[in-house]
């Protein structure tokens, strides 16, 4: 099977590179999606090669790039280590640049922007789908002239953070020996010569905060004094107009596979109102509106709908004032933990003990409810290591509202 792929790179109206890539796929029995993904990967590699051509700055002082482009929860479990990295003797004389995920830009600008000299933001959807955007972003990174690049991500991804690290062209690249969650079998070994230093902690499961702390100590050579993910209260923006006694209900998720039926949220929120008098404050991004609207329509008690009406920093303030967060496995549980809000979360066992449940010393009131079908397996460390290290395909609907109510009532 042979594919002919046209690749064009434009600057303005001018085509600066136009070529055809002839690909012969020898594994004829591969699914069509695998074949197309291989083609896409080769096109991405070509774009990266082109982006690393031409002019590059010669920095007057050492220049460090830190790349963190994963999701909100990942950032919240790591952000308190940023200051330790940039303030360490190893990097205190460096110009510090940061590359982050645009989805949590407001959090960084509110709490962490003063720690770095410059920051860049990637739109991951465009970076994946628009070749022109991808090329220009990688070229911009290359032209900065970095001397060192750090990738603190455990589940590294060839198409995102590792592409940015390679584009940086630094002499020293520091990262982790990654798990293979984001790596296809045909991509194994792609990063063989990408990193000059790799941190390895083979024990698993390990809660992500502690992995981040060990990695910080690895790159700085200094014992870390960070003990939690907390956001200092004085840094939170004001947010008024909230009920006196309320819980936050977060019925949506960026991932459709993580949805818990709206009727289940309604049953739990009804119990909390009837038994404890909590008003439901419904939260979510604009993209969650299909779920929050369904909840608001089905729920018969007092509520306040804040869907799409809060920034992420304001969401932290709302959570700090709340008596509890009720949510599935989303970034909201990590936001809540960072401001001391009790969490009741619905989980399916994916990445067990890496992201949930929280250790008591990091969140004293974190209730994680799992399907009854897997609770016995989750108590078996060997099974957890072999079966629940990555995302698993188990419906969140297997958790019943009665299970959640029982967990809350203890």
URBELLIN-V17497 format. One record per pair of residues at least 6 apart in sequence whose ideal C-beta (glycine too) atoms are under 8 Angstrom apart, sorted by the first residue. I is the first residue (numbers start at 1). J is the second residue. If there is no record, write none. Layout:
# URBELLIN-V17497
I	J
I	J
This chain:
# URBELLIN-V17497
1	24
1	25
1	28
1	35
2	22
2	23
2	24
2	25
3	22
3	23
3	25
3	35
3	39
4	20
4	21
4	22
4	23
5	20
5	21
5	22
5	23
5	39
5	42
5	43
6	18
6	19
6	20
6	21
7	17
7	18
7	19
7	20
7	21
7	43
7	46
7	47
7	131
8	15
8	17
8	18
9	15
9	16
9	17
9	18
9	47
9	50
9	131
9	132
9	135
10	16
10	132
17	50
19	46
21	42
21	43
21	46
23	38
23	39
23	42
25	35
25	38
30	38
34	184
34	186
37	184
38	186
41	158
41	159
41	187
43	131
44	134
44	159
44	163
47	131
47	134
47	135
47	138
48	138
48	163
48	166
48	167
50	135
50	139
51	135
51	138
51	139
51	141
51	142
51	167
52	138
52	139
52	142
52	166
52	167
52	169
54	139
54	143
55	143
56	142
56	143
56	144
56	145
56	169
57	143
57	144
57	145
58	145
59	95
59	145
59	146
59	147
61	93
61	94
61	95
62	91
62	93
62	94
62	95
62	147
62	148
63	94
63	95
63	97
63	144
63	145
63	146
63	147
63	148
64	86
64	91
64	94
64	95
64	96
64	97
64	146
64	147
64	148
64	149
64	150
65	97
65	98
65	99
65	141
65	144
65	146
65	148
65	149
65	150
65	168
65	170
66	82
66	85
66	96
66	97
66	98
66	99
66	116
66	149
66	150
66	152
67	99
67	149
67	150
67	151
67	153
67	161
67	164
67	165
67	168
68	74
68	75
68	78
68	98
68	99
68	100
68	101
68	151
68	152
68	153
68	161
69	99
69	100
69	101
69	122
69	124
69	153
69	160
69	161
69	164
70	101
70	153
70	155
70	161
71	101
71	103
71	104
71	254
71	331
72	103
72	104
72	107
72	312
72	331
72	334
72	335
73	330
73	331
73	333
73	334
73	355
74	153
74	208
75	100
75	101
75	104
75	107
75	108
76	107
76	229
76	331
76	334
76	335
76	337
76	338
77	208
77	209
77	212
77	229
77	334
77	355
78	152
78	208
78	209
78	212
79	107
79	108
79	111
79	112
79	229
80	226
80	228
80	229
80	230
81	152
81	212
81	213
81	216
81	224
81	226
82	98
82	112
82	115
82	116
83	115
84	216
84	220
84	222
84	224
84	225
84	226
85	91
85	150
85	216
85	219
85	220
86	92
86	94
86	96
86	115
86	116
88	219
88	220
88	221
88	222
89	222
90	219
90	220
90	221
91	148
91	220
94	147
94	148
95	117
95	118
96	115
96	116
96	117
96	118
97	116
97	117
97	118
97	119
97	120
97	144
97	146
98	108
98	115
98	116
98	118
98	119
98	120
99	119
99	120
99	121
99	122
99	141
99	164
100	108
100	119
100	120
100	121
100	122
101	121
101	122
101	124
102	121
102	122
102	123
102	124
103	124
104	312
104	331
105	121
106	311
106	312
106	313
107	312
107	313
108	119
110	235
110	237
110	312
110	313
111	231
111	235
111	313
113	119
120	137
120	140
120	141
122	137
122	160
122	164
123	133
124	160
126	133
126	134
127	133
127	134
127	137
127	160
128	134
128	159
137	164
138	163
138	164
138	167
139	167
141	164
141	167
141	168
142	167
142	168
142	169
144	168
146	168
146	169
146	170
147	170
147	171
147	172
148	170
148	171
148	172
148	173
148	174
149	165
149	168
149	170
149	172
149	173
149	174
150	173
150	174
150	175
150	219
151	161
151	162
151	165
151	173
151	174
151	175
151	176
151	195
152	175
152	176
152	212
152	215
152	216
153	161
153	175
153	176
153	178
154	176
154	178
154	179
154	208
154	211
155	178
155	179
155	181
155	182
156	162
156	175
156	176
156	178
156	182
156	191
157	182
157	183
158	182
158	183
158	187
158	190
158	191
162	190
162	191
162	194
165	173
165	175
165	194
165	195
166	194
171	196
172	196
172	197
173	194
173	195
173	196
173	197
174	195
174	196
174	197
174	198
174	199
174	219
175	194
175	195
175	197
175	198
175	199
176	198
176	199
176	200
176	211
176	215
177	198
177	199
177	200
178	191
179	389
179	390
180	188
181	389
181	390
181	391
183	190
197	219
199	214
199	215
199	218
199	219
201	211
201	214
204	354
204	385
204	389
205	351
205	352
205	353
205	354
205	384
205	385
205	388
205	389
206	353
206	354
207	353
207	354
207	355
207	358
207	359
207	362
208	354
208	355
209	228
209	229
209	362
213	224
213	226
216	224
216	226
217	223
217	224
227	361
228	361
228	362
229	334
229	337
229	338
229	362
230	338
230	339
230	340
231	316
231	338
231	339
233	320
233	339
236	313
236	316
236	317
236	320
236	339
237	311
237	313
237	314
237	317
238	317
239	310
239	314
239	317
239	318
239	321
242	281
242	304
242	318
242	321
243	279
243	281
243	302
243	304
245	277
245	278
245	279
245	323
246	278
246	279
246	280
246	281
246	304
246	321
246	322
246	323
247	269
247	272
247	278
247	279
247	280
247	281
247	322
247	323
247	324
247	325
247	326
248	281
248	282
248	283
248	318
248	319
248	322
248	324
248	325
248	326
248	327
248	332
248	336
248	341
249	265
249	269
249	280
249	281
249	282
249	283
249	295
249	326
249	327
250	282
250	283
250	284
250	288
250	325
250	326
250	327
250	328
250	330
250	332
251	260
251	262
251	265
251	282
251	284
251	288
251	291
251	292
251	294
251	295
251	327
251	328
252	259
252	284
252	285
252	287
252	288
252	289
252	290
252	291
252	292
252	330
253	259
253	288
253	291
253	328
253	329
253	330
254	287
254	330
257	393
257	396
258	328
258	329
258	330
258	348
258	396
259	291
259	328
259	396
260	328
260	346
260	396
260	397
260	399
261	397
262	291
262	294
262	295
262	298
263	298
263	401
264	397
264	399
264	400
264	401
264	404
265	295
265	326
266	295
266	298
266	299
267	401
267	405
268	326
268	344
268	401
268	404
268	405
268	408
269	278
269	280
269	295
269	299
269	301
269	326
270	299
270	300
270	301
271	405
271	408
272	278
272	280
272	324
272	326
272	408
273	279
273	280
273	301
273	302
274	301
278	323
278	324
279	301
279	302
279	303
279	304
280	299
280	301
280	302
280	303
280	304
281	303
281	304
281	306
281	318
281	322
282	292
282	295
282	296
282	303
282	304
282	305
282	306
282	307
283	292
283	306
283	307
283	310
283	315
283	318
283	332
284	291
284	292
284	307
284	308
285	307
285	308
286	307
286	308
288	307
288	308
289	307
289	308
292	305
292	307
293	307
296	303
296	305
306	318
310	318
312	335
315	332
315	335
316	335
316	338
316	339
317	339
319	325
319	332
319	335
319	336
319	339
319	341
320	339
320	340
320	341
322	336
322	341
323	342
324	341
324	342
324	343
324	344
324	408
325	332
325	333
325	336
325	341
325	342
325	343
325	344
325	345
326	344
326	404
327	333
327	336
327	343
327	344
327	345
327	346
328	345
328	346
328	347
328	396
329	345
329	346
329	347
329	348
329	350
329	355
329	356
329	396
333	343
333	345
333	356
333	366
334	355
336	342
336	343
337	343
337	358
337	362
337	363
337	366
340	363
342	365
342	366
342	367
343	358
343	363
343	365
343	366
343	367
344	367
344	369
344	404
344	407
344	408
345	356
345	366
345	367
345	368
345	369
346	369
346	396
346	399
346	404
347	356
347	357
347	368
347	369
347	370
347	396
347	399
348	370
348	371
348	374
348	392
348	394
348	395
348	396
348	398
348	399
349	370
349	371
349	374
349	377
349	378
349	388
349	392
349	394
350	388
350	390
350	391
350	392
350	394
351	388
351	389
351	390
351	391
352	378
352	384
352	388
353	384
354	389
356	366
356	368
357	366
357	367
357	368
358	366
358	368
367	407
367	408
369	399
369	403
369	404
369	407
370	378
370	399
371	394
371	398
371	399
372	398
372	403
373	394
373	398
374	394
377	383
377	384
377	387
377	388
378	384
378	388
